[in-house]
Amino acid sequence: MGSKRRELLEELQRDFPRFQRAGQTVDAAAGAVLALSEADLRCIDVLQHGPMPEAALASALGLPAREVSRMLARLEAAGYV
């Protein structure tokens, strides 16, 4: 592997965790401002790619179907979905 490529990969390995933490910080701030939980934000993120049946959404989120149903009702009433 070339020296430049190795340096680039090392830089990515150093910087990627900081990028992930920054994304988590932004998500937490958005959740606080919008009064949304982490699960709510994940649900909205998944649904940005298009509608899906509740069972598929529950599977994608790793949550029980009943919890997803309540979440969707709450997010819909708030105008988020």
Rosetta blueprint (number, residue, H / E / L):
1 M L
2 G L
3 S H
4 K H
5 R H
6 R H
7 E H
8 L H
9 L H
10 E H
11 E H
12 L H
13 Q H
14 R H
15 D H
16 F H
17 P H
18 R H
19 F H
20 Q H
21 R H
22 A H
23 G H
24 Q H
25 T H
26 V H
27 D H
28 A H
29 A H
30 A H
31 G H
32 A H
33 V H
34 L H
35 A L
36 L L
37 S L
38 E H
39 A H
40 D H
41 L H
42 R H
43 C H
44 I H
45 D H
46 V H
47 L H
48 Q L
49 H L
50 G L
51 P L
52 M L
53 P L
54 E H
55 A H
56 A H
57 L H
58 A H
59 S H
60 A H
61 L H
62 G L
63 L L
64 P L
65 A H
66 R H
67 E H
68 V H
69 S H
70 R H
71 M H
72 L H
73 A H
74 R H
75 L H
76 E H
77 A H
78 A L
79 G L
80 Y L
81 V L
